[in-house]
Amino acid sequence: MEEVSRVAKTQRFETRGSETQGSETQGSEATRPIVLGAAPAGATDSSSAARAVREMFTSIAPRYDVLNHVLSFNVDRLWWRRTARTFAHILAGPDTRILDLCCGTGDMTFALLKQAGRHDQQIVSADFSHAMLQRAYSKTCGKIEQNGNIAAPRWIEADALCLPFPRNHFNLVTSAFGFRNLADYDAGLREIARVLKPGGECGILDFSDPKGLMGRLYRIYFKQVLPQVGTMISGVRGPYAYLPNSVERFPQPEEMLDRMRRAGFREASWTPYTFGIAGLYRGKKD
């Protein structure tokens, strides 16, 4: 892989710009307009939204992993492993290039590396949050020792809407619970398609809105219980009020699949996880 950025002297991950966030107005479900992207509270444009989202993730980074596991009852670990198994055929291939986009503290990255089980399988992991990447990097040595001969990831601080990679570069691009925070979902899909090789695959794992009785129970937990518990443990209120709002705003599966097809993905599909609480969007580049 060609060198795309300079490693900072004080950190062992790389910097490429900043994530931008933005929004359009959300209507009722019946008259829901086309949503451009994420909308943090108080954001008036892409720049202020970027600052708000980055500040949220910076504020919760020290407790992010603990909160994820507690609030999901550890089911999040199963989601990452299941997603990694879905792409086992790519991970097993020789000379494959893999990008984990919006990687956060690296749990999807480590699941992919564990599934690959190879010391020569290099994965590039990119995120817009410096604080989250610091946490990801701090976990690297322990994960390598725990999982044997896996390779160390390459951590890059980058803008998901303007990635520092050439066209047709990766065999696989994944994103776990981060794509939802982009300023422009369509632009994000187009950028993923740009850096994928023809026939390359993408996998976007994110929350959904389950239906029926499970959906009603889940929404009570997600909108009332989770924000209170998250605030109590983290000591920060904003991020855990933003989370259910961002999920509610995110396109429904059929709309998301339409967006993927328009961005150049064929065989677009959505597989629900755990009664539809989360799900994996999958597609191949034309």
Secondary structure, 3 states (H helix, E strand, C coil): CCCCCCECCCCCEEEECCCCCCCCCCCCCCCCCCCCCCCCCCCCCHHHHHHHHHHHHHHHHHHHHHHHHHHCCCHHHHHHHHHHHHCHHHHCCCCCCEEEECCCCCHHHHHHHHHHCCCCCCEEEEECCHHHHHHHHHHHHHHHHHHCCCCCCEEEEECCCCCCCCCCCEEEEEEECCHHHCCCHHHHHHHHHHHEEEEEEEEEEEECCCCHHHHHHHHHHHHHHHHHHHHHHHCCCHHHHHHHHHHHHCCCHHHHHHHHHHCCEEEEEEEEECCCCEEEEEEEEC
